Amino acid sequence: MSNKRKILIQLDSDLHPSVFDRVVAIDAGTEELFSYGGVKPEHVPSLVHGAIFTRSPKDLKHTAIFIGGSDVAAGEALLEEVRKTIIPHYGLQVSIMLDSNGANTTAAAAVRAASRHLDLGATKALVLGGTGPVGQRVARLLARQGASVRIGSRSVERAASVCQKIRQVLPNAKVEAVGITSSADAPKTLEGRELVIAAGAAGAVLLPSKARQAGKELKLAIDLNAVPPVGIEGVDVMDRAAVRDGLLCYGALGVGETKMKIHRAAISLLFESNSTILDVDEIYDLALQF
Ligand SMILES: NC(=O)c1ccc[n+]([C@@H]2O[C@H](COP(=O)([O-])OP(=O)(O)OC[C@H]3O[C@@H](n4cnc5c(N)ncnc54)[C@H](OP(=O)(O)O)[C@@H]3O)[C@@H](O)[C@H]2O)c1
């Protein structure tokens, strides 16, 4: 039995490493937390070398890297650089998790909530705010389960570029772009949709009550915006499978409980081997236990 302490190295693209991520790291069993803020790709090699050249390969499972920060694209660039720097060929690697802005764990929790009520492989879904980091991941996870996914944006071009991005990783994805400029677009946008997940910006109403009524086939509504006013009017932030006007509803805090469980479980998993890489798909797979 090794008595090495569990060290989590937090690489955060923001100036101040996220307090939220630090608290979760400790609650998930991290014994030593090394937090670095303002991390850019050019800083990564020396930080990763410090992680992989200090303990023997058999002990490297006690060291792991967490990548966070509010800018998801910046986090993705850090992950790419970390992957380039580790040396798996000699076992000189540590497990890595990406969860910038909570995007992976939030998207996984939302899709997990939907999977409790619908057969995702046969579901027709609408993702509002589908161009943001969370919405893109929600759409990708739904498409990976075989759902038909309509991706909504105020710009149909932006939504189409998300569809293209998803098809690059999932060539058979059933995704389509839809532009939404006003409530008048609701009937055609919601037509045939059983599931709506709103991942719009904090405080933006994406689906007013009146527009929602156009969704005659809707069974489940999940809203990820916790900042009033909520994204889907009529859904309460605390809702967790609450039934409102015959519609099953989840609010942001209702989903948040599962998100926290997923986040903690993911951190714990990092310390089980030195070769786990947790990005959106792996984090969703982990979510299935909750
Ligand atoms: N519970 C949690 O732990 C947690 C963690 C992360 C995020 N969240 C929440 O999840 C949601 C999505 O997060 P995110 O970071 O992906 O959001 P985001 O990037 O700020 O916004 C997502 C999309 O919303 C659309 N949008 C922006 N302003 C709008 C407006 N005024 N009206 C209509 N649409 C607007 C934009 O799409 P278009 O410009 O293409 O229309 C944007 O791409 C947010 O509400 C966030 O607070 C929760």
The ligand as an ORCA input file, in Angstrom:
! r2SCAN-3c Opt
* xyz 0 1
  N     -25.752     24.769    -12.393
  C     -24.483     24.935    -12.749
  O     -23.580     24.513    -12.072
  C     -24.169     25.629    -14.029
  C     -22.878     25.552    -14.543
  C     -22.621     26.154    -15.762
  C     -23.629     26.856    -16.407
  N     -24.854     26.939    -15.856
  C     -25.922     27.672    -16.532
  O     -26.161     27.037    -17.782
  C     -26.550     28.008    -18.740
  C     -25.673     27.874    -19.970
  O     -24.335     28.195    -19.656
  P     -23.337     28.719    -20.790
  O     -22.079     29.096    -20.116
  O     -23.302     27.729    -21.896
  O     -24.141     30.022    -21.269
  P     -23.721     31.227    -22.223
  O     -22.552     30.837    -23.048
  O     -23.617     32.463    -21.404
  O     -25.023     31.385    -23.144
  C     -25.525     30.312    -23.903
  C     -26.240     30.832    -25.134
  O     -27.348     31.638    -24.772
  C     -27.663     32.500    -25.857
  N     -27.968     33.840    -25.348
  C     -27.121     34.715    -24.793
  N     -27.778     35.853    -24.427
  C     -29.071     35.663    -24.786
  C     -30.239     36.458    -24.689
  N     -30.207     37.670    -24.134
  N     -31.387     35.949    -25.161
  C     -31.428     34.723    -25.715
  N     -30.351     33.905    -25.831
  C     -29.198     34.385    -25.367
  C     -26.427     32.538    -26.764
  O     -26.764     31.850    -27.966
  P     -27.025     32.587    -29.345
  O     -26.302     33.903    -29.296
  O     -26.447     31.647    -30.352
  O     -28.494     32.731    -29.434
  C     -25.384     31.749    -25.989
  O     -24.523     30.992    -26.815
  C     -26.410     29.384    -18.045
  O     -27.692     29.803    -17.640
  C     -25.525     29.099    -16.865
  O     -25.751     29.987    -15.797
  C     -25.151     26.323    -14.703
*
